[in-house]
Amino acid sequence: MRTEAIMEPVKPFEHFPLSMVLAAVMVSVSIYALGAAILTGFGAVPAALYLLFCLGAEINVLYTSCVDCYYYGRQCAFGKGRIAPFLFKQGDPKRFSAKCMSWTDLVPDMLVLLIPFVGGSALLVREFSWTRAVMLAALLVAAFRGNYLVRSRIACKYCKQRELGCPAERFFSKQRPEQQ
């Protein structure tokens, strides 16, 4: 006989605990730091340009998403809800729920991984280095496993905005508008 555990619904956070925010931020920072370290094989300027790109991607999220999010002015899983009011005026929370997401919206996030991965792979082909190979492996682990754990166990699981309507949740779930 198979027994199934009774699962209680998870209550979303009004303000995420600081320990969860720090865990989520550390995953992102480790990805950026590993990417920059890998790209130093091309010199300091490409590594600095990569970090500027990462900063631009973060500012873009603040401007296009965080201003309309439920967590604007609150402590979200990534800490951006607290940062957004210092840079941008609050938008309309209804606009966040109404957004539709596509693969092109993910291009900046994908480039944060692809730029150092492609660059590091080219450097490995040119001159193999165990240090660079380990950094590339660590980058992949942080980007895939780290992001998965942060989103599945911290951010999305306890997110109030997900309940109100989240374009990313709809995009990655089986309930995309074109499939309904």
C-alpha positions in Angstrom: 0.0 0.0 0.0 1.3 3.4 -0.9 0.9 6.3 1.5 1.1 9.9 0.4 2.3 12.6 2.7 -0.2 15.3 3.4 1.4 18.5 2.3 0.3 21.8 3.9 0.2 24.8 1.6 3.3 26.9 1.9 2.6 30.4 3.3 4.4 33.1 1.2 6.6 35.6 2.9 5.8 39.3 3.3 9.5 39.9 3.8 12.0 37.1 3.1 14.4 36.2 5.9 17.9 37.7 5.5 19.5 34.3 5.5 17.5 33.4 2.3 18.3 36.7 0.7 22.0 36.2 1.4 21.9 32.6 -0.1 20.2 33.9 -3.3 22.5 36.8 -3.6 25.6 34.7 -3.1 24.6 32.4 -6.0 24.4 35.4 -8.3 27.6 37.0 -7.0 29.5 33.7 -7.4 28.3 33.4 -11.0 29.5 37.0 -11.8 32.8 36.5 -9.9 33.6 33.2 -11.6 32.6 34.7 -15.0 34.9 37.7 -14.5 37.8 35.5 -13.2 37.5 33.2 -16.2 37.5 36.2 -18.6 40.6 37.7 -17.0 42.4 35.3 -19.3 41.6 37.9 -22.1 42.7 40.8 -19.8 41.2 43.1 -17.3 39.2 45.1 -19.8 37.0 42.1 -21.0 36.5 41.0 -17.4 35.4 44.6 -16.4 33.1 44.8 -19.4 31.5 41.6 -18.4 30.9 42.9 -14.9 29.4 46.0 -16.3 27.1 43.8 -18.5 26.1 41.9 -15.3 25.3 45.2 -13.5 23.3 46.4 -16.5 21.3 43.1 -16.5 20.5 43.6 -12.8 19.5 47.3 -13.3 17.3 46.1 -16.2 15.5 43.7 -13.9 15.0 46.4 -11.4 13.6 48.8 -14.0 11.4 46.3 -15.9 10.2 44.0 -13.2 10.9 45.1 -9.6 9.1 48.4 -9.9 5.9 46.6 -10.6 6.4 43.7 -8.2 4.5 43.1 -4.9 7.9 43.2 -3.2 8.8 46.8 -4.3 10.0 48.4 -1.0 10.0 45.0 0.7 12.7 42.3 1.2 12.2 39.9 -1.7 14.3 36.7 -2.1 16.9 38.5 -4.1 17.0 41.8 -2.1 16.0 43.8 -5.1 12.7 44.9 -3.7 14.6 47.0 -1.1 17.0 48.4 -3.8 14.4 49.3 -6.4 12.9 52.4 -4.6 16.4 54.0 -4.4 16.7 53.9 -8.2 13.1 54.0 -9.7 9.6 55.1 -8.8 7.0 52.4 -8.1 5.1 51.2 -11.1 1.8 49.4 -11.3 1.6 45.9 -9.6 -1.2 45.0 -12.1 1.3 45.5 -14.9 3.6 42.8 -13.4 0.9 40.2 -13.3 -0.2 41.0 -16.9 3.3 40.7 -18.4 4.0 37.8 -20.8 7.5 36.4 -20.9 9.3 34.9 -23.9 12.7 33.3 -24.6 14.0 36.7 -25.7 13.5 38.0 -22.2 16.0 35.4 -21.0 18.8 36.5 -23.4 20.6 38.8 -20.8 20.5 36.0 -18.2 21.7 33.4 -20.7 24.6 35.7 -21.8 25.7 36.1 -18.2 26.6 32.4 -18.4 27.4 32.0 -22.1 29.9 34.8 -22.3 32.4 33.4 -19.7 31.6 29.8 -20.8 32.4 30.4 -24.4 35.3 32.6 -23.6 36.7 30.2 -21.0 36.2 27.2 -23.4 38.2 29.1 -26.1 41.0 29.8 -23.5 41.0 26.1 -22.6 41.4 25.1 -26.2 44.2 27.6 -26.7 46.0 26.6 -23.5 44.7 24.1 -21.1 44.6 25.0 -17.4 43.1 23.0 -14.6 42.3 26.1 -12.7 40.3 27.5 -15.6 38.6 24.1 -16.1 37.6 23.9 -12.5 36.3 27.5 -12.7 34.2 26.6 -15.7 32.8 23.6 -13.9 32.0 25.7 -10.8 30.3 28.3 -13.1 28.1 25.6 -14.6 27.2 24.2 -11.1 26.4 27.7 -9.7 24.4 28.7 -12.8 22.4 25.5 -13.1 22.2 23.8 -9.7 22.6 27.0 -7.7 19.9 28.9 -9.5 17.6 25.8 -9.5 17.9 25.5 -5.7 17.4 29.2 -5.1 14.3 29.4 -7.2 12.7 26.0 -6.2 13.5 26.1 -2.5 13.7 29.7 -1.6 12.4 32.4 -4.1 9.5 31.0 -5.9 8.3 28.6 -3.2 7.6 31.5 -0.7 6.9 34.3 -3.2 3.7 36.3 -2.7 4.0 37.7 -6.3 3.8 34.1 -7.7 0.3 33.8 -6.1 -0.7 37.2 -7.5 0.6 36.4 -11.0 4.1 35.9 -12.2 5.1 35.8 -15.9 8.2 33.7 -15.1 6.1 31.1 -13.3 3.6 31.0 -16.1 6.4 30.7 -18.7 8.2 27.9 -17.0 5.1 26.0 -15.9 2.9 23.9 -18.2 0.2 26.7 -18.0 1.6 29.0 -20.7 -1.2 31.0 -22.4 -0.5 29.4 -25.8 -1.0 25.9 -24.3 -4.3 26.6 -22.6 
